[in-house]
Amino acid sequence: MGGEEFQNAILEAVDIVVNARVGKLGYTNSQIGVVLEDPRGYDVRVKIRDNEVSCIVPEHLHSWIQKDDIVIVKDLYNDGQKLVVDAKTGQLQSTPSLVFYDSEKEKLVSGVDGIFDENGDKIAYGTVIEE
């Protein structure tokens, strides 16, 4: 084995050991995405870069997440198998969304807005336009 082959073998061995150890680290990965459609139960489709992925919506975000929201998606196991919407950071809508304040609870209770038909299907977004 020549000198260059020996160096390449060492580099390959180091790479194998490092990749194995990094793979065992217990950390999550977060990315920014855009909600493609209104959530259905605990599931929502999100576009991250050029990929569409299926994510879980935690119960405390059910009344906050809707189509065109910009969200943080957490990859729980850092392997792409369990993606969860972690937070809402904004929206793509050009008009402001409605947020409702419950004075009895003394907190905001919803960020999802819309005009719904008798079946509960959203017809359009509800907005306030000041004239």
C-alpha positions as CSV (number, residue, x, y, z in Angstrom):
1,M,0.0,0.0,0.0
2,G,1.5,3.3,-1.1
3,G,1.5,6.5,1.0
4,E,-1.5,8.1,-0.8
5,E,-3.6,4.9,-0.4
6,F,-2.7,4.7,3.3
7,Q,-3.8,8.3,3.8
8,N,-7.1,7.7,2.0
9,A,-7.7,4.6,4.1
10,I,-7.1,6.6,7.3
11,L,-9.4,9.4,6.1
12,E,-12.1,6.8,5.3
13,A,-11.8,5.2,8.7
14,V,-12.1,8.5,10.5
15,D,-15.1,9.4,8.4
16,I,-16.8,6.1,9.3
17,V,-16.2,6.6,13.0
18,V,-17.3,10.3,13.0
19,N,-20.5,9.5,11.1
20,A,-21.3,6.6,13.5
21,R,-20.9,8.9,16.5
22,V,-22.8,11.8,15.0
23,G,-25.7,9.4,14.2
24,K,-26.0,8.5,17.9
25,L,-26.3,12.1,19.0
26,G,-29.7,12.9,20.5
27,Y,-30.7,16.2,18.9
28,T,-33.5,17.6,16.7
29,N,-33.4,19.5,13.5
30,S,-35.8,22.5,12.8
31,Q,-36.7,24.0,9.4
32,I,-39.0,26.7,8.1
33,G,-41.9,25.8,5.9
34,V,-45.3,27.0,4.6
35,V,-48.6,25.3,5.4
36,L,-50.1,24.1,2.1
37,E,-53.7,23.4,3.2
38,D,-55.7,23.7,6.4
39,P,-54.9,21.0,8.9
40,R,-57.0,17.9,9.1
41,G,-57.1,16.7,12.7
42,Y,-53.5,16.2,13.7
43,D,-52.1,16.1,10.2
44,V,-51.0,19.0,7.9
45,R,-49.0,19.2,4.6
46,V,-46.1,21.7,4.7
47,K,-43.7,22.8,2.0
48,I,-40.1,22.9,3.1
49,R,-37.9,24.3,0.2
50,D,-39.1,22.2,-2.8
51,N,-40.4,19.2,-0.7
52,E,-43.9,18.6,0.5
53,V,-44.0,16.8,3.9
54,S,-46.6,15.5,6.3
55,C,-46.4,16.9,9.8
56,I,-48.2,16.4,13.1
57,V,-50.0,19.4,14.6
58,P,-49.9,19.4,18.4
59,E,-53.2,20.0,20.1
60,H,-52.3,23.4,21.5
61,L,-51.7,24.7,17.9
62,H,-55.0,23.4,16.3
63,S,-56.7,26.8,16.6
64,W,-53.6,28.7,15.4
65,I,-52.4,26.9,12.2
66,Q,-54.0,27.3,8.8
67,K,-53.1,27.4,5.1
68,D,-50.4,29.9,4.1
69,D,-48.9,30.1,7.6
70,I,-45.1,30.1,8.0
71,V,-44.2,27.5,10.5
72,I,-41.2,26.0,12.2
73,V,-41.1,22.2,11.6
74,K,-39.1,20.1,14.1
75,D,-37.7,16.8,13.0
76,L,-37.9,14.9,16.3
77,Y,-35.5,12.1,15.6
78,N,-33.4,13.9,13.0
79,D,-34.2,11.3,10.4
80,G,-37.3,12.8,8.6
81,Q,-39.6,10.2,10.0
82,K,-41.5,12.2,12.7
83,L,-42.1,15.9,11.8
84,V,-44.0,18.2,14.1
85,V,-45.2,21.8,13.6
86,D,-43.4,23.5,16.5
87,A,-44.5,27.1,16.1
88,K,-46.2,29.7,13.8
89,T,-43.9,32.6,12.8
90,G,-46.1,34.5,10.3
91,Q,-48.2,34.1,7.3
92,L,-48.2,34.7,3.5
93,Q,-51.6,36.4,3.5
94,S,-51.5,40.1,2.4
95,T,-54.2,41.1,4.9
96,P,-53.9,40.7,8.6
97,S,-55.5,37.7,10.3
98,L,-58.1,38.0,13.0
99,V,-57.0,37.0,16.5
100,F,-59.6,36.6,19.2
101,Y,-59.1,37.6,22.9
102,D,-61.1,35.8,25.6
103,S,-61.5,38.3,28.5
104,E,-62.5,35.5,30.9
105,K,-59.3,33.6,30.2
106,E,-57.3,36.8,29.7
107,K,-55.5,35.4,26.7
108,L,-55.7,35.1,22.9
109,V,-57.7,32.0,22.1
110,S,-57.4,31.6,18.3
111,G,-55.4,32.8,15.3
112,V,-57.4,30.8,12.7
113,D,-59.8,33.0,10.8
114,G,-62.3,32.3,8.1
115,I,-65.8,32.4,6.7
116,F,-67.4,29.0,6.8
117,D,-70.4,27.4,5.2
118,E,-73.1,25.3,7.0
119,N,-70.9,22.2,6.8
120,G,-68.0,23.9,8.5
121,D,-65.9,24.1,5.3
122,K,-63.9,27.3,4.9
123,I,-65.1,29.5,2.0
124,A,-62.6,32.3,2.4
125,Y,-60.3,33.9,4.9
126,G,-61.8,36.5,7.2
127,T,-59.9,39.8,7.3
128,V,-60.3,43.4,8.5
129,I,-59.7,46.1,5.9
130,E,-59.6,49.6,7.2
131,E,-60.9,52.2,4.8
